[in-house]
């Protein structure tokens, strides 16, 4: 019936199969749940799709089922549930793309936990999943700073500065180093900021240079 696009008829049949399997074995076959999910998708019933997705992670906690579930939570802006599902994915090693770890870290930051945002993003960089580029080190520096991990923030900001085409990151680095009483480093970074150009506050950087 699914092949003939009789989706309501296919759903009725599948409900009987799943109910019988759940009564006898405690769960239906993974393929049957997937078929039920697909039918609900064709019928445009997102709430039923979510219900099936939640059932599947209980009975078949695969990478595919967990990723599908957190994506559905994100679509509904159910952030705590999305984070819980993403945490399972992260802990099980299911994330293999930068976008997944970036979203995971950003969500932790949005939930007022910049420490975990920085921790997981740093681990993504260390694992080679997240690219070592200027923008990513800027994110990392900001999150470590918000978490009051100032030394780690400085390390990340320095890497961002080394990869940047202008002096703005060197300027931010100089200010961070000054806060930590790293005076020689402050002068050096301020000098590099001036040499790089593109500064928002040139006068302030000259003051930092001394």
Secondary structure, 3 states (H helix, E strand, C coil): CCCCCCHHHHHHHHHHHHHHHHHHHCCCCHHHHHHHHHHHHHCCCHHHHHHHHHHHHHHCCCHHHHHHHHHHHHHCCCHHHHHHHHHHHHHCCCCCCHHHHHHHHHHHHHCCCHHHHHHHHHHHHHCCCCCCCHHHHHHHHHHHHHCCCHHHHHHHHHHHHHHCCCCHHHHHHHHHHHHCCCHHHHHHHHHHHHHHCCCCCHHHHHHHHC
